[in-house]
């Protein structure tokens, strides 16, 4: 099949496991498995991550990133590239940083069974919301 009949944005939207590439200070890539959510309507990709991890530190230094997803059967892949913004971590369970994570969760997974618990965990885990404004998408279906 040709790539003309393949929509990499559809694969991005349906995928819940991906590999985020950020840049180390020496220019080499740093790869991290993540759980992405891609909003096709706004061309925006979201990932919840933890403060203090390599990917978070890399993005604070250099906001360029790429995310790759692969179809479960391995016969298609898609990559999104863009610049990111980071929000958080928050110290107030009802502050704007945690509210951004609540909005992300609602978009990606619906309602949480215990929002108070979720908010507490987001503060305790020092969670950060990465928002990537996707400026380039490409991919291919194989076979």
Phi and psi in degrees as a GROMACS rama.xvg file:
@    title "Ramachandran Plot"
@    xaxis  label "Phi"
@    yaxis  label "Psi"
@TYPE xy
-88.9294  159.663  UNK-2
-69.4349  -16.3082  UNK-3
-63.2029  -29.2653  UNK-4
-92.3905  4.54676  UNK-5
-110.575  132.159  UNK-6
-108.506  99.1556  UNK-7
-62.5233  -27.0543  UNK-8
-65.3669  -34.5369  UNK-9
-64.1192  -41.9453  UNK-10
-65.415  -40.7118  UNK-11
-59.0565  -42.5904  UNK-12
-68.1324  -32.6387  UNK-13
-90.4011  -14.6439  UNK-14
-82.6194  137.99  UNK-15
-119.625  6.53648  UNK-16
-134.923  132.11  UNK-17
-152.543  178.026  UNK-18
-120.871  119.867  UNK-19
-94.2214  128.079  UNK-20
-107.075  124.724  UNK-21
-122.326  173.968  UNK-22
-108.803  125.766  UNK-23
-71.1221  166.402  UNK-24
-62.8096  -23.6674  UNK-25
-90.0915  4.49265  UNK-26
93.3156  -11.0703  UNK-27
-76.1304  152.586  UNK-28
-74.8752  147.446  UNK-29
-119.86  123.139  UNK-30
-108.323  136.301  UNK-31
-136.639  132.508  UNK-32
-71.4065  136.41  UNK-33
-141.476  168.95  UNK-34
-111.998  95.7658  UNK-35
-87.7216  160.172  UNK-36
-132.515  123.717  UNK-37
-111.207  122.66  UNK-38
-97.172  104.212  UNK-39
-62.9011  -35.0152  UNK-40
-63.3079  -34.2079  UNK-41
-110.03  1.80469  UNK-42
54.8084  43.1077  UNK-43
-124.303  137.45  UNK-44
-115.168  137.068  UNK-45
-122.856  142.183  UNK-46
-143.468  132.46  UNK-47
-90.6022  132.206  UNK-48
-141.009  173.925  UNK-49
-106.976  136.234  UNK-50
-60.1913  142.4  UNK-51
94.235  -11.1247  UNK-52
-81.9047  159.816  UNK-53
-57.4154  -45.3567  UNK-54
-62.1966  -38.035  UNK-55
-67.3671  -46.1207  UNK-56
-61.6946  -42.5125  UNK-57
-60.4865  -43.9407  UNK-58
-70.9505  -28.788  UNK-59
-68.1555  -31.3104  UNK-60
-83.937  -39.6287  UNK-61
-143.625  108.948  UNK-62
-78.3521  9.35457  UNK-63
-82.6994  138.99  UNK-64
-152.771  164.082  UNK-65
-138.253  146.766  UNK-66
-126.946  130.17  UNK-67
-115.619  135.728  UNK-68
-125.633  150.308  UNK-69
-127.879  136.463  UNK-70
-61.9099  150.278  UNK-71
-54.7299  -34.1807  UNK-72
-84.6791  0.0999423  UNK-73
76.1841  6.60087  UNK-74
-100.615  12.6485  UNK-75
-159.254  149.299  UNK-76
-145.653  157.55  UNK-77
-145.185  145.153  UNK-78
-128.955  134.957  UNK-79
-115.502  137.853  UNK-80
-125.673  149.923  UNK-81
172.124  -175.612  UNK-82
-100.716  149.106  UNK-83
-118.638  158.99  UNK-84
-121.996  150.317  UNK-85
-119.006  136.087  UNK-86
-122.212  124.404  UNK-87
110.728  179.579  UNK-88
-78.801  157.752  UNK-89
-100.639  157.097  UNK-90
-111.193  -12.7458  UNK-91
-111.775  120.762  UNK-92
-57.7634  -17.0955  UNK-93
-115.523  14.424  UNK-94
-79.0803  171.414  UNK-95
-63.277  -31.0933  UNK-96
-65.6696  -43.4353  UNK-97
-73.6979  -34.758  UNK-98
-60.3906  -36.4913  UNK-99
-63.3288  -39.2286  UNK-100
-69.3197  -35.6701  UNK-101
-62.9244  -46.2444  UNK-102
-61.0239  -41.9334  UNK-103
-59.887  -47.7159  UNK-104
-60.3456  -44.2896  UNK-105
-61.6675  -41.3756  UNK-106
-66.0604  -43.7006  UNK-107
-81.4631  -35.5213  UNK-108
-133.404  -2.40234  UNK-109
91.6509  -149.254  UNK-110
-86.4034  140.99  UNK-111
-87.1929  145.196  UNK-112
-69.9342  -20.0447  UNK-113
-148.491  90.8794  UNK-114
-64.8302  -33.5466  UNK-115
-62.7764  -43.3752  UNK-116
-63.279  -46.1265  UNK-117
-56.6452  -47.8145  UNK-118
-60.6137  -42.5828  UNK-119
-63.298  -42.1371  UNK-120
-65.686  -39.2597  UNK-121
-61.4889  -38.5765  UNK-122
-71.9234  -48.8291  UNK-123
-61.9696  -38.0637  UNK-124
-84.1094  -4.28728  UNK-125
58.4843  48.5963  UNK-126
-74.6572  146.659  UNK-127
-127.642  139.997  UNK-128
-100.921  121.376  UNK-129
-93.6478  128.947  UNK-130
-118.545  119.474  UNK-131
-107.637  122.023  UNK-132
-86.956  103.708  UNK-133
-71.0767  123.072  UNK-134
-112.916  -6.14715  UNK-135
-153.636  130.24  UNK-136
-131  136.618  UNK-137
-150.803  164.042  UNK-138
175.765  -174.967  UNK-139
-158.349  145.187  UNK-140
-100.582  135.437  UNK-141
-103.202  124.914  UNK-142
